[in-house]
Each structure stands twice: as C-alpha cells, then as structure tokens.
C-alpha cells in the first residue's frame, strides 16, 4: 500500500518513510513480545534494576541509521542495538533457570533469528548489529551502564555520529528513558572543531572508498560526492559540534528536521538550509524509485550536476577544505 501510494504520488517522500518506519517498529514490537514470551516460559523472568529500583522487563531495542532517523527505504537494513538492565543473579521461575545476562543474550539472538529467518514469503528484514559497542566482537546485548561507559570512554567519533540518529523504539519504558539520558549526556560533550572535522572527513572518505565503485559519467546519488551520505555526514558533524551550545539540536533524529534546527539556531543560514533540504529530498526521492525497481541509485553526471556541486561547495566550506 505504501509503495502504491508512493508511485501514484498520493504520499510525499517523508510520509512514505514515516510509514515504512512505523511498519518496522510495529513488527519489532511484536517480535520482541514473541521472543520474550518464549524465553520467560523456558527460563523464567530475569531480575532487572535501574538506579537501584526494579524495572519491568529491562530490555530495549535502539534503532540507528535510517530507522533511527525515521527515514526507512524499501530495501533498508535495520541497524539495531540491544540494551538490558539485568542485575547479577539468575532468572526466577521457568523450567530451567539461567544467568540474567545469558537470558538477555538469548533474547537478542531470538529476536534476530525471527527477523531474519527465511520463509516461503522471504524474511522480514536484514539486520545489522555492528553499531553495538565494540562492533561484531562485542556482546550482542549490552548492559546499559556498560554501554554508557563505552560511549564516554571508548567510542569513536563515527559512533557518536551514529548515536545522533539513534532512537529507543521498543521495550521497557524506564530503560528507554534512561537510554535517552545517556544519549543526551554523550552528545552534549564539548568537541574540538579541528579534530572533529578531520575525523568526520577521514571516515567519510573511508566509506566512499569501500562502497563506491566510480563509473565514468555516472553520479552515485548515495555515495557520490555531493550526494546523500555527504549531506548526512555534514549534518551529523554540525550537530556534534554545536549541541553543547544548542541542546535543542538533539530534539530530532531525522536529517530534514535536524537541518531545520541548525537553521533555527543560526548554525547555518537559511540559504544553506534550504539547499541542503532540497538536495536531500530530491536525492532520496530518486533513490526510493530506483529501489522499487531494484536498480542502483545512479544517474548520469549531468542530471543533478549543479545541485551536486552546490552541496560539494557547502561541504568544503564547513569542513574548511580548499
């Protein structure tokens, strides 16, 4: 229905992404409920503590990337991080009691299995869990305080960029609120401008080299210079650099409203905000259509040349590249 409304033009781009994101969130809530019920019947209920007080389930799903920014596309993976507030000790009740941490690890595994299981109708989603602390080598479900410590002491700048687009989307309401507090504390940290510029630019070039295969006369809308990812990285850089002074920049996780907030706080002028918003929406709309056709997001380099060059100029200005 969403795709049909998109193709016929009855739903604007942002509403399309909203609906695709809401569908994913609804399914995630159901999957977590199924997995939780299965594990509790088998192993009993884990003991969870938050700030010294017992909490309900002590498990949350954090959405990063496109789902975190409420900008999901038709072929988007789900970038997820699982957190728990389990205390030391074992589950109570159930047929076979296990350690609380082990319970949450199995819960995370069960959720991933249900989401990615291949059936005759296909699978629900492809899942990417690499944004969790320590990436693929880290535990699947992190304890909330360990997550907080990691973000303050060990996380790379690109991980804080990702955190600026993260949202707690389902699970224990009290743990969701606690995550929001941790997220805000991390993103409000003061940052050195020159160091931040260098780290953001270095990571952008690294990703471009890994994911972009240059083709003569072709502009890759996502990874090409002046494309979608450049705009996203620029917005993340500006949010990280200025949120200590303007905490209101952390109110939203989607690029369009973050651009608006950057303009409202005078971090960027109205011309720059309008141009970035215009380019971002056009590029994403085209990428959506190509995704529906199962084609790569590529156009001839003359298609959006002027718009692309303006985005490149803005990037160079704020990153102070000559």
C-alpha positions as CSV (number, residue, x, y, z in Angstrom):
1,X,0.0,0.0,0.0
2,X,2.8,2.4,0.9
3,X,4.6,1.7,-2.4
4,X,1.4,2.1,-4.4
5,X,0.7,5.5,-2.7
6,X,4.3,6.5,-3.4
7,X,4.2,5.6,-7.1
8,X,0.9,7.4,-7.6
9,X,2.1,10.5,-5.8
10,X,-0.6,10.4,-3.1
11,X,2.1,10.2,-0.3
12,X,5.0,12.7,-0.1
13,X,8.5,11.2,0.5
14,X,8.7,11.9,4.2
15,X,5.3,10.3,4.8
16,X,6.5,7.3,2.8
17,X,9.5,6.9,5.0
18,X,7.3,7.6,8.1
19,X,5.0,4.7,7.2
20,X,7.9,2.3,6.3
21,X,9.5,3.1,9.7
22,X,6.2,2.7,11.6
23,X,5.7,-0.7,10.0
24,X,9.2,-1.8,11.1
25,X,8.6,-0.6,14.6
26,X,5.3,-2.4,14.9
27,X,6.9,-5.6,13.7
28,X,9.8,-5.2,16.1
29,X,7.4,-4.8,19.0
30,X,5.6,-8.0,18.0
31,X,8.9,-9.9,17.5
32,X,10.2,-8.8,20.9
33,X,7.0,-9.9,22.5
34,X,7.1,-13.3,20.9
35,X,10.8,-13.8,21.8
36,X,10.2,-12.6,25.4
37,X,7.3,-14.9,26.0
38,X,9.2,-17.9,24.7
39,X,12.3,-17.2,26.8
40,X,10.3,-16.5,30.0
41,X,8.3,-19.7,29.7
42,X,11.5,-21.6,29.2
43,X,13.9,-19.9,31.7
44,X,11.8,-17.7,33.9
45,X,11.9,-13.9,34.4
46,X,15.2,-12.0,34.8
47,X,15.8,-9.6,37.6
48,X,16.3,-6.0,36.4
49,X,17.5,-3.0,38.3
50,X,17.7,0.6,37.1
51,X,19.1,3.2,39.5
52,X,18.6,0.7,42.3
53,X,14.9,0.1,41.5
54,X,13.3,-2.9,39.9
55,X,12.2,-2.3,36.3
56,X,9.7,-4.2,34.2
57,X,11.5,-6.1,31.5
58,X,14.8,-4.4,31.4
59,X,15.3,-4.7,27.6
60,X,15.1,-2.2,24.8
61,X,15.7,-2.0,21.1
62,X,17.6,1.0,19.9
63,X,17.2,1.9,16.2
64,X,20.1,3.5,14.4
65,X,20.6,4.7,10.8
66,X,17.6,5.0,8.6
67,X,15.1,3.6,11.1
68,X,16.5,5.7,13.8
69,X,16.1,8.8,11.6
70,X,12.6,7.7,10.6
71,X,13.9,7.6,7.0
72,X,13.5,4.0,6.1
73,X,13.6,2.9,2.5
74,X,12.1,-0.1,0.7
75,X,15.4,-2.1,0.8
76,X,16.8,-0.6,4.0
77,X,18.5,-2.9,6.5
78,X,17.6,-2.3,10.2
79,X,20.6,-1.0,12.2
80,X,19.8,-2.1,15.7
81,X,21.4,-2.2,19.2
82,X,20.0,-4.2,22.1
83,X,20.4,-3.0,25.7
84,X,19.4,-4.6,29.0
85,X,19.3,-3.6,32.7
86,X,19.7,-7.1,34.1
87,X,21.4,-7.4,37.5
88,X,23.7,-10.2,38.8
89,X,21.9,-13.4,39.5
90,X,19.5,-15.8,37.8
91,X,16.1,-15.8,36.4
92,X,13.2,-16.8,38.6
93,X,10.6,-19.4,37.6
94,X,10.6,-21.2,34.3
95,X,11.6,-24.8,33.6
96,X,15.4,-24.1,33.6
97,X,16.8,-21.0,35.3
98,X,19.8,-19.3,33.7
99,X,22.0,-16.3,34.4
100,X,20.3,-13.0,33.8
101,X,22.9,-11.8,31.3
102,X,22.6,-15.1,29.5
103,X,18.8,-14.6,29.3
104,X,19.2,-11.3,27.6
105,X,21.8,-12.6,25.2
106,X,19.4,-15.4,24.2
107,X,16.6,-12.9,23.9
108,X,18.6,-10.8,21.4
109,X,19.5,-13.9,19.4
110,X,15.9,-14.9,19.3
111,X,14.8,-11.5,18.0
112,X,17.5,-11.5,15.3
113,X,16.5,-15.1,14.3
114,X,12.8,-14.2,13.9
115,X,13.5,-11.1,11.9
116,X,16.0,-12.8,9.5
117,X,14.5,-16.3,9.2
118,X,13.9,-17.2,5.6
119,X,10.4,-18.5,4.8
120,X,8.5,-19.1,1.6
121,X,7.5,-15.4,1.7
122,X,11.0,-14.3,2.3
123,X,12.4,-12.7,5.5
124,X,11.2,-9.7,7.4
125,X,14.4,-7.7,7.4
126,X,18.1,-7.8,7.0
127,X,19.6,-6.9,10.4
128,X,22.9,-5.0,11.1
129,X,24.1,-5.2,14.7
130,X,27.6,-3.8,14.1
131,X,26.9,-0.5,15.7
132,X,26.8,-2.1,19.1
133,X,29.8,-1.4,21.5
134,X,33.0,-3.0,20.1
135,X,31.1,-3.9,16.9
136,X,31.0,-7.5,15.8
137,X,33.4,-8.5,18.6
138,X,31.2,-7.1,21.3
139,X,28.4,-8.8,23.2
140,X,25.0,-8.9,21.3
141,X,23.1,-7.3,24.2
142,X,24.9,-4.7,26.2
143,X,24.2,-3.8,29.8
144,X,23.1,-0.1,29.9
145,X,25.8,1.1,32.2
146,X,28.5,-0.7,30.2
147,X,27.0,1.0,27.1
148,X,27.2,4.4,28.8
149,X,30.9,3.8,29.9
150,X,31.8,2.7,26.4
151,X,30.2,5.8,24.8
152,X,32.1,8.1,27.2
153,X,35.5,6.4,27.2
154,X,36.0,4.2,24.1
155,X,33.6,5.2,21.3
156,X,35.0,6.6,18.1
157,X,33.6,9.8,16.6
158,X,31.7,7.9,13.9
159,X,29.9,6.0,16.7
160,X,28.8,9.4,18.2
161,X,27.7,10.4,14.7
162,X,25.5,7.3,14.6
163,X,24.3,8.0,18.1
164,X,22.9,11.4,16.9
165,X,20.4,9.4,14.8
166,X,19.5,6.8,17.4
167,X,16.1,6.2,18.9
168,X,14.8,3.8,21.5
169,X,11.8,2.3,19.7
170,X,10.5,-0.6,21.9
171,X,10.9,-2.3,25.2
172,X,11.0,-1.2,28.8
173,X,9.8,2.4,29.1
174,X,12.0,3.2,32.0
175,X,15.1,1.8,30.3
176,X,14.2,3.7,27.1
177,X,14.1,6.9,29.2
178,X,17.5,6.0,30.8
179,X,19.0,5.5,27.3
180,X,17.7,8.9,26.3
181,X,19.6,10.4,29.2
182,X,22.8,8.6,28.4
183,X,22.5,9.6,24.7
184,X,22.0,13.2,25.6
185,X,25.0,13.3,28.0
186,X,27.3,11.9,25.4
187,X,26.1,14.2,22.6
188,X,26.3,17.3,24.7
189,X,30.0,16.8,25.3
190,X,32.2,19.7,24.0
191,X,34.3,18.9,21.0
192,X,37.4,20.3,19.4
193,X,36.4,21.7,16.0
194,X,39.6,20.8,14.1
195,X,39.8,17.3,15.4
196,X,36.1,16.7,14.7
197,X,36.4,18.0,11.1
198,X,39.4,15.7,10.5
199,X,37.8,12.6,11.9
200,X,34.5,13.1,10.1
201,X,36.2,13.7,6.8
202,X,38.5,10.7,7.2
203,X,35.6,8.4,7.9
204,X,33.6,9.8,5.0
205,X,36.5,9.1,2.6
206,X,37.0,5.6,4.1
207,X,33.3,4.7,3.5
208,X,33.4,6.2,0.0
209,X,36.4,4.1,-1.0
210,X,34.8,0.9,0.5
211,X,31.3,1.3,-1.0
212,X,31.7,3.4,-4.2
213,X,33.0,2.0,-7.5
214,X,33.5,5.0,-9.7
215,X,32.0,4.8,-13.2
216,X,32.8,7.4,-15.9
217,X,29.9,9.8,-16.4
218,X,27.9,8.4,-13.5
219,X,26.8,10.1,-10.3
220,X,26.0,7.7,-7.4
221,X,23.2,9.5,-5.6
222,X,24.1,7.9,-2.2
223,X,27.9,7.6,-2.1
224,X,29.0,10.1,-4.7
225,X,30.5,13.5,-3.8
226,X,27.7,15.9,-3.0
227,X,25.2,13.1,-2.6
228,X,23.0,11.8,0.3
229,X,25.8,10.5,2.6
230,X,27.8,13.7,2.3
231,X,24.7,15.6,3.4
232,X,24.1,13.2,6.3
233,X,27.7,13.4,7.5
234,X,27.7,17.2,7.3
235,X,24.5,17.4,9.4
236,X,26.0,14.9,11.9
237,X,29.2,17.0,12.1
238,X,27.3,20.2,12.7
239,X,25.0,18.6,15.4
240,X,28.0,17.1,17.3
241,X,30.0,20.4,17.1
242,X,27.1,22.6,18.2
243,X,24.9,20.6,20.5
244,X,26.9,21.6,23.6
245,X,25.8,25.2,22.9
246,X,22.4,24.4,21.4
247,X,20.9,21.3,23.1
248,X,17.8,21.7,21.1
249,X,19.7,20.3,18.1
250,X,19.2,16.9,19.7
251,X,15.4,17.0,19.6
252,X,15.1,15.2,16.3
253,X,17.0,12.3,14.7
254,X,15.9,12.8,11.0
255,X,18.1,14.9,8.7
256,X,15.3,17.2,7.4
257,X,14.4,18.4,10.9
258,X,18.0,18.5,12.1
259,X,18.7,20.8,9.1
260,X,15.8,23.0,10.2
261,X,17.1,23.0,13.8
262,X,20.6,24.0,12.6
263,X,19.0,26.9,10.7
264,X,16.8,28.0,13.7
265,X,19.9,28.1,15.9
266,X,21.8,30.1,13.3
267,X,24.4,27.4,12.9
268,X,23.7,27.5,9.2
269,X,21.9,30.3,7.2
270,X,18.6,29.9,5.5
271,X,20.0,29.6,2.0
272,X,22.3,26.7,3.1
273,X,19.4,25.0,5.0
274,X,17.0,25.3,2.0
275,X,19.6,24.0,-0.4
276,X,20.6,21.0,1.8
277,X,17.0,20.1,2.4
278,X,16.1,20.5,-1.3
279,X,19.0,18.3,-2.4
280,X,18.4,15.7,0.3
281,X,14.7,15.3,-0.5
282,X,15.3,15.1,-4.3
283,X,18.1,12.6,-4.0
284,X,16.2,10.4,-1.6
285,X,13.1,10.5,-3.8
286,X,15.1,9.3,-6.8
287,X,16.8,6.7,-4.7
288,X,13.4,5.4,-3.5
289,X,12.2,5.0,-7.0
290,X,15.3,3.1,-8.1
291,X,15.0,0.9,-5.0
292,X,11.4,0.0,-6.1
293,X,12.8,-1.0,-9.5
294,X,15.7,-2.9,-7.8
295,X,18.2,-0.7,-9.6
296,X,21.3,1.0,-8.2
297,X,20.9,4.7,-7.2
298,X,22.9,6.0,-10.2
299,X,22.2,8.7,-12.8
300,X,24.2,10.4,-15.5
301,X,26.5,13.0,-14.0
302,X,24.7,15.9,-15.8
303,X,21.3,15.0,-14.2
304,X,21.9,16.9,-10.9
305,X,25.3,18.5,-11.7
306,X,24.5,22.0,-10.4
307,X,22.8,20.7,-7.2
308,X,25.6,18.3,-6.6
309,X,28.3,21.0,-7.0
310,X,26.4,23.3,-4.5
311,X,26.4,20.5,-1.9
312,X,30.1,20.0,-2.5
313,X,30.8,23.7,-2.0
314,X,28.9,23.7,1.3
315,X,30.8,20.6,2.4
316,X,34.1,22.3,1.6
317,X,33.1,25.5,3.4
318,X,32.1,23.9,6.7
319,X,34.9,21.3,6.6
320,X,37.3,24.1,5.7
321,X,38.7,22.3,2.6
322,X,40.3,24.4,0.0
